[in-house]
């Protein structure tokens, strides 16, 4: 990854957290740790990457800190604002709500696989997968739009993988969830097959897609999904429902089985 991609990607991850609550990002501060051998040009390019994405979303990089470190580190804090009536949390879902995501999943995992090894995929697939990994798009506009609807009851981003993050949303809402449709990105499907893996696993467990997961009142989902597609030019993709029974379940070929979380766990031992 280029330094500009590193800076942009770090800011994108933080903006995605605000998008998941329906907030408008306002400013960011950056704590930068640099090693003695870090070139000045690398630092400047990293800031250019952050600045380019910040400008897209009306964010000001307001300051921060810089210090010597054994390796390069970026710690970004983003401040946003949202009215109390539009604030979305993980905990608002109810049994029977439709669960959906703002885009297909797994492309970032595919990009990581292509950086790890050579695989026989078409140039356009390679380009799409690498872009998904290196320059993800935080769904800030989508988050604010969805937050304006009272029929959207809970929301979070899918940064750690659907099998991990949907379980978290459901648990926070006092529910379980059933996944009966897994929206796999085209690049993820092609790369997974070339790697001898299940495309659905890339989408369920890959993470770092930065799409939003929403729980929507079932009676309003069709109308909301139609309005979303008209507004953003792509569908709001249904993945399943919240249920009364705790846990996460996958429905395949009419059979229901428990789906273990296999995405990123921030607190797992090394």
VONU-557944 format. One line per 8 residues: number of its first residue (from 1); their letters; for each residue x, y, z of C-alpha. Coordinates in Angstrom, 2 decimals. Layout:
% VONU-557944
NUM	A	X,Y,Z ~ ...
//
This chain:
% VONU-557944
1	XXXXXXXX	0.00,0.00,0.00 ~ 1.12,3.52,-0.67 ~ 1.48,5.96,2.23 ~ -1.52,7.86,0.87 ~ -3.60,4.66,0.96 ~ -2.49,3.95,4.54 ~ -3.56,7.41,5.70 ~ -6.84,7.31,3.80
9	XXXXXXXX	-7.68,3.82,5.06 ~ -7.00,4.76,8.68 ~ -9.36,7.72,8.47 ~ -11.98,5.68,6.60 ~ -12.18,3.18,9.47 ~ -12.93,6.00,11.90 ~ -15.46,7.70,9.65 ~ -17.25,4.37,9.31
17	XXXXXXXX	-17.84,4.28,13.07 ~ -19.58,7.65,12.86 ~ -21.57,6.55,9.81 ~ -22.85,3.60,11.86 ~ -24.49,6.00,14.31 ~ -25.92,8.33,11.68 ~ -23.51,11.13,12.58 ~ -22.04,13.89,10.47
25	XXXXXXXX	-18.24,13.93,10.89 ~ -16.83,17.34,11.79 ~ -13.15,17.13,12.71 ~ -10.30,14.71,13.24 ~ -7.10,14.72,15.27 ~ -4.16,12.48,14.42 ~ -1.61,10.97,16.79 ~ 1.33,9.92,14.65
33	XXXXXXXX	4.22,7.75,15.79 ~ 7.22,7.63,13.45 ~ 10.36,5.54,13.48 ~ 13.74,7.23,13.10 ~ 14.08,5.93,9.54 ~ 10.59,7.06,8.40 ~ 11.04,9.32,5.35 ~ 9.44,12.75,5.52
41	XXXXXXXX	7.91,12.09,2.09 ~ 6.05,9.06,3.52 ~ 4.55,11.15,6.32 ~ 3.44,13.88,3.92 ~ 1.86,11.37,1.55 ~ -0.01,9.70,4.42 ~ -1.46,13.07,5.40 ~ -2.39,13.77,1.78
49	XXXXXXXX	-4.38,10.54,1.76 ~ -6.16,11.49,4.96 ~ -6.80,15.01,3.73 ~ -8.30,13.86,0.43 ~ -10.88,11.66,2.18 ~ -11.51,14.30,4.85 ~ -12.37,16.84,2.15 ~ -14.83,14.42,0.55
57	XXXXXXXX	-16.82,14.37,3.79 ~ -16.36,17.94,5.00 ~ -13.99,16.95,7.82 ~ -11.25,19.23,9.13 ~ -8.01,17.66,10.38 ~ -7.70,19.97,13.35 ~ -4.42,18.86,14.88 ~ -2.99,16.03,16.91
65	XXXXXXXX	0.41,14.87,18.07 ~ 3.63,13.39,16.73 ~ 6.19,11.32,18.57 ~ 9.12,8.95,18.02 ~ 8.08,5.29,17.99 ~ 9.66,1.91,17.17 ~ 7.30,1.61,14.18 ~ 4.88,3.83,12.30
73	XXXXXXXX	1.54,4.15,14.10 ~ -1.59,6.14,13.36 ~ -4.24,6.76,16.01 ~ -7.10,8.92,14.75 ~ -9.98,10.40,16.72 ~ -12.94,11.71,14.74 ~ -15.63,13.93,16.26 ~ -19.10,14.04,14.77
81	XXXXXXXX	-22.57,15.28,15.59 ~ -26.05,13.84,15.35 ~ -29.37,14.89,16.84 ~ -30.73,12.73,19.64 ~ -33.71,11.75,17.50 ~ -31.51,10.34,14.74 ~ -28.81,8.67,16.80 ~ -28.63,4.96,15.98
89	XXXXXXXX	-27.11,2.36,18.28 ~ -26.72,-1.40,18.15 ~ -29.32,-1.94,20.83 ~ -32.55,-0.86,19.13 ~ -33.41,-3.96,17.12 ~ -36.46,-6.15,17.79 ~ -37.29,-9.75,16.98 ~ -38.84,-9.84,13.51
97	XXXXXXXX	-36.83,-6.91,12.14 ~ -35.26,-7.37,8.73 ~ -31.46,-7.22,8.74 ~ -29.80,-5.70,5.67 ~ -26.44,-4.36,4.51 ~ -25.63,-1.38,2.32 ~ -23.53,-3.40,-0.14 ~ -22.15,-6.84,-0.99
105	XXXXXXXX	-19.40,-8.22,1.22 ~ -16.06,-9.98,0.98 ~ -14.21,-7.85,-1.58 ~ -11.74,-6.51,0.98 ~ -10.92,-10.07,2.08 ~ -10.35,-10.89,-1.58 ~ -7.96,-7.97,-1.93 ~ -5.96,-9.16,1.07
113	XXXXXXXX	-5.71,-12.63,-0.47 ~ -4.34,-11.16,-3.70 ~ -1.68,-9.29,-1.73 ~ -0.67,-12.54,-0.04 ~ -0.32,-14.65,-3.18 ~ -0.75,-14.70,-6.94 ~ -4.07,-16.06,-8.18 ~ -5.40,-16.48,-11.72
121	XXXXXXXX	-8.10,-13.78,-11.81 ~ -9.08,-11.24,-14.46 ~ -7.51,-7.75,-14.31 ~ -10.82,-6.07,-13.48 ~ -11.38,-8.49,-10.60 ~ -7.89,-7.81,-9.27 ~ -8.41,-4.06,-9.51 ~ -11.78,-4.17,-7.73
129	XXXXXXXX	-10.54,-6.41,-4.92 ~ -7.37,-4.40,-4.28 ~ -9.33,-1.13,-4.29 ~ -11.80,-2.57,-1.75 ~ -8.91,-3.43,0.56 ~ -6.70,-0.38,0.05 ~ -9.25,2.42,-0.33 ~ -12.54,1.44,1.36
137	XXXXXXXX	-15.46,3.84,1.20 ~ -17.04,4.78,4.55 ~ -20.82,4.93,4.13 ~ -21.24,8.32,5.79 ~ -23.96,9.62,3.47 ~ -25.84,6.35,3.60 ~ -25.62,6.30,7.39 ~ -27.08,9.78,7.74
145	XXXXXXXX	-29.87,8.96,5.29 ~ -30.78,5.72,7.07 ~ -30.63,7.40,10.47 ~ -33.34,9.81,9.38 ~ -35.84,6.93,9.26 ~ -37.64,5.91,12.43 ~ -38.04,2.46,10.85 ~ -34.29,1.86,11.11
153	XXXXXXXX	-34.01,0.63,14.68 ~ -30.34,-0.36,14.98 ~ -27.19,0.13,12.96 ~ -23.46,-0.64,13.05 ~ -20.69,-1.08,10.53 ~ -19.42,-4.40,9.23 ~ -15.73,-3.85,9.85 ~ -15.05,-7.14,11.65
161	XXXXXXXX	-17.08,-9.51,9.46 ~ -20.82,-10.18,9.24 ~ -20.67,-13.31,11.42 ~ -19.04,-11.29,14.20 ~ -20.74,-7.91,13.88 ~ -24.30,-9.12,13.32 ~ -23.98,-11.29,16.41 ~ -22.91,-8.17,18.35
169	XXXXXXXX	-25.85,-6.11,17.06 ~ -28.32,-8.87,17.83 ~ -26.94,-9.44,21.33 ~ -27.03,-5.72,22.12 ~ -30.68,-5.70,21.03 ~ -31.51,-8.69,23.23 ~ -32.11,-10.87,20.18 ~ -30.56,-13.50,17.98
177	XXXXXXXX	-30.32,-13.41,14.20 ~ -30.90,-15.72,11.25 ~ -28.86,-15.18,8.07 ~ -30.69,-16.58,5.05 ~ -28.98,-14.63,2.25 ~ -25.26,-13.86,1.99 ~ -24.52,-11.02,-0.47 ~ -21.11,-11.86,-1.94
185	XXXXXXXX	-19.26,-9.18,-3.91 ~ -18.37,-10.22,-7.46 ~ -14.64,-9.79,-6.79 ~ -14.91,-11.91,-3.64 ~ -16.68,-14.68,-5.54 ~ -14.00,-14.81,-8.26 ~ -11.01,-14.62,-5.90 ~ -12.41,-17.15,-3.43
193	XXXXXXXX	-13.02,-19.68,-6.20 ~ -9.50,-19.15,-7.54 ~ -8.17,-19.69,-4.00 ~ -10.22,-22.86,-3.48 ~ -12.33,-21.21,-0.77 ~ -16.07,-20.76,-0.26 ~ -17.14,-17.30,-1.52 ~ -19.72,-17.09,1.28
201	XXXXXXXX	-16.94,-17.42,3.87 ~ -15.24,-14.30,2.50 ~ -18.49,-12.40,2.89 ~ -19.40,-13.81,6.30 ~ -16.00,-13.63,7.99 ~ -13.67,-11.45,5.91 ~ -14.33,-8.06,7.49 ~ -13.11,-4.58,6.60
209	XXXXXXXX	-15.91,-4.06,4.09 ~ -17.16,-0.99,6.00 ~ -20.70,-1.48,4.80 ~ -23.47,-0.75,7.31 ~ -25.66,-3.37,8.96 ~ -29.21,-2.17,9.69 ~ -32.18,-3.63,11.51 ~ -35.40,-2.37,9.93
217	XXXXXXXX	-39.06,-2.71,10.90 ~ -40.22,-5.56,8.63 ~ -43.37,-3.69,7.58 ~ -41.30,-0.80,6.25 ~ -38.40,-2.65,4.68 ~ -39.66,-2.86,1.08 ~ -40.44,0.86,1.00 ~ -37.14,1.81,2.64
225	XXXXXXXX	-35.13,-0.45,0.33 ~ -36.79,1.05,-2.73 ~ -36.10,4.59,-1.54 ~ -32.49,3.64,-0.74 ~ -31.92,2.29,-4.26 ~ -33.40,5.39,-5.84 ~ -31.22,7.62,-3.65 ~ -27.90,5.77,-3.96
233	XXXXXXXX	-28.23,3.78,-7.17 ~ -27.69,0.38,-5.58 ~ -29.86,-1.97,-3.51 ~ -30.14,-2.29,0.24 ~ -29.43,-6.01,0.54 ~ -31.49,-8.18,2.85 ~ -29.42,-10.78,4.75 ~ -31.91,-12.13,7.28
241	XXXXXXXX	-33.96,-11.31,10.36 ~ -33.60,-10.79,14.08 ~ -35.17,-13.54,16.16 ~ -36.16,-14.09,19.78 ~ -33.68,-16.94,20.37 ~ -30.18,-15.81,21.31 ~ -27.32,-16.66,18.95 ~ -26.54,-16.42,15.25
249	XXXXXXXX	-27.88,-18.96,12.78 ~ -27.36,-19.65,9.08 ~ -30.19,-21.00,6.94 ~ -28.90,-22.98,3.95 ~ -31.06,-25.17,1.72 ~ -33.83,-24.97,4.29 ~ -31.64,-26.23,7.15 ~ -30.76,-24.06,10.13
257	XXXXXXXX	-27.39,-24.31,11.87 ~ -25.53,-22.17,14.35 ~ -23.05,-19.79,12.75 ~ -19.90,-19.30,14.79 ~ -18.27,-15.85,14.71 ~ -15.07,-16.10,12.68 ~ -14.30,-12.47,11.94 ~ -11.88,-10.18,13.73
265	XXXXXX	-11.85,-10.25,17.52 ~ -10.01,-7.20,18.90 ~ -9.44,-8.84,22.30 ~ -8.44,-12.32,21.19 ~ -5.05,-13.52,22.51 ~ -2.23,-13.41,19.93
//
